[in-house]
Amino acid sequence: MLEVSGLNAWYDESHVLHGMDFTVREGEVVTLLGRNGAGKSTTLKSIMGLVPKRQGSVRFRGQELIAARPDTIGRQGIGFCPEERGIFASLSVHENLLLPPVVAPGGLTIAEIHTLFPNLQERARSPGTKLSGGEQQMLAIARILRTGAKLLLLDEPTEGLAPVIVQQIGNMIAEIKRRGFTILLVEQNFRFVAKLADRHYLVEQGKIIDMIPAHALASRMDDLHNRLGV
Ligand SMILES: Nc1ncnc2c1ncn2[C@@H]1O[C@H](COP(=O)(O)OP(=O)(O)OP(=O)(O)O)[C@@H](O)[C@H]1O
């Protein structure tokens, strides 16, 4: 579904990605693991066309997107949930949900979103500011499920959240996968991704240095703790 090859990215003079190569197949949950500053967020932003300069190849469903603009990339069916979540404080939960344009058929309806996220239904009229961190994260993910995007790029969805909320987000991602969405996930929370993902890519200094399938994760734990510094 997504094939990234030889991806380089820069912020002004700063060369951050140095030839990233990886793939995400339809229906998979795939993670990017790595230390702070390894280039994980920049990889998601580069796929979306949100870095000042990028080179290489990003193919989505066979179509080359390396020269495309962010709105064109979104309309191809890629949804991005940034680390800062992007909830509009002055809008209600319902208004936030309706904000992104529908880009393709097959997105979840508001009724389906409310079934999946009962909290968001209860809070439909509340302003974005009144939401807890966990509710904001759920809203940020729910919002892109509506658009018909089939590949979701999620940047650290559990950051700063309490363990019980992390568990809820995990259940929600498992349910989204069950419904046929494909997910590329950046995470620091190792325990969280271990249960969810099909494969893990290890990122170091702007490159993929290893790929670990889910079944091999247990035997690699010590090595990974050392490499990730967690
Ligand atoms: N907007 C920016 N301008 C300049 N440099 C940036 C910018 N954003 C990130 N960087 C730099 O790019 C490198 C990679 O950052 P990135 O955020 O992709 O790392 P990461 O692996 O996602 O880690 P983190 O979990 O800390 O976000 C870092 O050295 C960072 O300082």
PDBQT file of the ligand as one rigid body, heavy atoms in Angstrom, charges set to zero:
ROOT
HETATM    1  N1  LIG A 301      10.790  22.047  12.400  1.00  0.00    +0.000 N 
HETATM    2  C1  LIG A 301      12.060  21.664  12.544  1.00  0.00    +0.000 A 
HETATM    3  N2  LIG A 301      13.080  22.467  12.210  1.00  0.00    +0.000 NA
HETATM    4  C2  LIG A 301      14.375  22.087  12.336  1.00  0.00    +0.000 A 
HETATM    5  N3  LIG A 301      14.753  20.876  12.804  1.00  0.00    +0.000 NA
HETATM    6  C3  LIG A 301      13.792  20.017  13.164  1.00  0.00    +0.000 A 
HETATM    7  C4  LIG A 301      12.387  20.353  13.055  1.00  0.00    +0.000 A 
HETATM    8  N4  LIG A 301      11.665  19.295  13.496  1.00  0.00    +0.000 NA
HETATM    9  C5  LIG A 301      12.555  18.348  13.850  1.00  0.00    +0.000 A 
HETATM   10  N5  LIG A 301      13.829  18.767  13.656  1.00  0.00    +0.000 N 
HETATM   11  C6  LIG A 301      15.063  17.997  13.912  1.00  0.00    +0.000 C 
HETATM   12  O1  LIG A 301      15.022  16.840  13.094  1.00  0.00    +0.000 OA
HETATM   13  C7  LIG A 301      15.540  15.709  13.804  1.00  0.00    +0.000 C 
HETATM   14  C8  LIG A 301      14.498  14.597  13.787  1.00  0.00    +0.000 C 
HETATM   15  O2  LIG A 301      13.357  15.020  14.538  1.00  0.00    +0.000 OA
HETATM   16  P1  LIG A 301      12.026  14.168  14.644  1.00  0.00    +0.000 P 
HETATM   17  O3  LIG A 301      11.034  15.000  15.360  1.00  0.00    +0.000 OA
HETATM   18  O4  LIG A 301      11.669  13.638  13.309  1.00  0.00    +0.000 OA
HETATM   19  O5  LIG A 301      12.499  12.969  15.552  1.00  0.00    +0.000 OA
HETATM   20  P2  LIG A 301      11.659  11.848  16.259  1.00  0.00    +0.000 P 
HETATM   21  O6  LIG A 301      12.369  10.575  15.982  1.00  0.00    +0.000 OA
HETATM   22  O7  LIG A 301      10.234  11.938  15.851  1.00  0.00    +0.000 OA
HETATM   23  O8  LIG A 301      11.820  12.193  17.775  1.00  0.00    +0.000 OA
HETATM   24  P3  LIG A 301      10.803  12.866  18.789  1.00  0.00    +0.000 P 
HETATM   25  O9  LIG A 301      10.117  11.737  19.437  1.00  0.00    +0.000 OA
HETATM   26  O10 LIG A 301      11.713  13.614  19.690  1.00  0.00    +0.000 OA
HETATM   27  O11 LIG A 301       9.875  13.754  17.984  1.00  0.00    +0.000 OA
HETATM   28  C9  LIG A 301      15.907  16.196  15.190  1.00  0.00    +0.000 C 
HETATM   29  O12 LIG A 301      17.284  16.448  15.211  1.00  0.00    +0.000 OA
HETATM   30  C10 LIG A 301      15.116  17.476  15.342  1.00  0.00    +0.000 C 
HETATM   31  O13 LIG A 301      15.788  18.384  16.172  1.00  0.00    +0.000 OA
ENDROOT
TORSDOF 0
